[in-house]
C-alpha cells in the first residue's frame, strides 16, 4: 500500500486518540523504527523525542527485547491466569517487589495504565469495606492530575481540563485539591498544604485514598512539584487514616532521575501503579502493587477476593519482554544517561526562557517542557515539527520532549533545536495575526 492510500484508508476506517473523524488532522505513516529513529513510509527519518508516549526508554527494535518476545512466543503467546501461572509472571512480580519502595509486597498485573488505576481504586475501596468502614469510598485527587481514560480513572483526573464536564453524571463523587506546590527543589510551607489538610480534616471519614502522580504531574500539565509536598502528604494520609495511591505510570523506571519518583521523597505508598516503560514500550502491560496488609485485609473480608480479573491478565509475552526490559535498564548506566539528558536539556532549552512565545521552561530527569503562552495549533505546528526531522507531539500549551534514555547528544540537540524553531514559528504566526 503506498503512503497516500494508507493515509486515505486510515481516514476512512480508523479513529485515533482524542481525534475528530471529520477533521483531516496531520497524519504520518511509520514503516519501521530502530533506536531513536522512526522511518516514515515516504522514506523520511525522524528522531523520536516522545519515546512513544514515554514508554520506549531503550529505543525501538532492540535485539534483547525482540529476542525475549520471540523466545517466549516459541513456548506460548498466552495462557489464562485464573488457576494457572507461569515463570515470566512470577519472575516479574518478584522483581517488581524487590525494586519498588519497601513495603509493597503483592502485584496485580493489569492490561494498561488506566486499568491499573481502576484496580488501585477498587483495592482501596474494598480495603475499607473489609474494615467495615463502608463510608470511606470517595477519592481525593489533585487539579492538573491525570490518571487515565477509563471511567474510574477519569473520575480522579483534573475536573476542569479532564473530561468531567462531559461525563459528570456517571463519575461518582470525589474530592479535588489545588495542584501540588511549590516547584521541585523548593521547600513546602503551611500554605502549600492548607487545601489538602482542610479537605482531609473535614472529609476523611468519606475518603478511601488519596491518588497522586509523584513529583511529576504528566498529561494534565507537565508540572514538577516539591518532594516535601509528597512527604507531607504521606504523613497526612497516615494521620487521617486514608490510603495513599502513587500513580507512577509516567514516572516509573527512571524518567525523573530516580528509579521511582517516590524515592525523591523517601516514601512508600500503600498502593503503586506502574505501566508505560514497564515493557520498554513493547507491549501493553501495567501493574498495581500493594502491601501485604491490604491484600490480607481484602482476602479476609466477607467477599474474600479482589474483584478484578481481565482475560489477558499476566500475558506471558508482555511479562517476558518486561523482564528483558528490566534487565536492560538495571544493567545499564541509566542514572548517568538520564542525568546527562537533564543537563543537556537544561542548557539547550535555556535560551527559550526569554522567548516571547514562551511562559516557562522546566526540566527534570529526561523530561524537557516548554510551556507556551498560547495553546498550540496542531494543524500547523505538527507538520512543521516533522519538517525539522524530529517527532514531538505537543498538547495544549506544552511543547515537550521525553526521549528514549539511549538518545545521543547529537540527536538530542536536533530535538532541542527543533523545539526552538517551533517556538519561533509559533511567534511568527502570533505576530502575523
Ligand atoms: N496515569 C498516568 C500518570 C499516565 O500518564 C497515564 C497515561 O498517560 C495513565 C495513567 C493511563 O495509562 P494508559 O494510557 O496506559 O491507560
Boltz pocket constraint, residues with backbone or C-beta under 6 A from the ligand:
constraints:
  - pocket:
      binder: B
      contacts: [[A, 53], [A, 112], [A, 113], [A, 114], [A, 115], [A, 117], [A, 146], [A, 147], [A, 148], [A, 149], [A, 213], [A, 218], [A, 219], [A, 247], [A, 248], [A, 249], [A, 250], [A, 275], [A, 276]]
      max_distance: 6.0
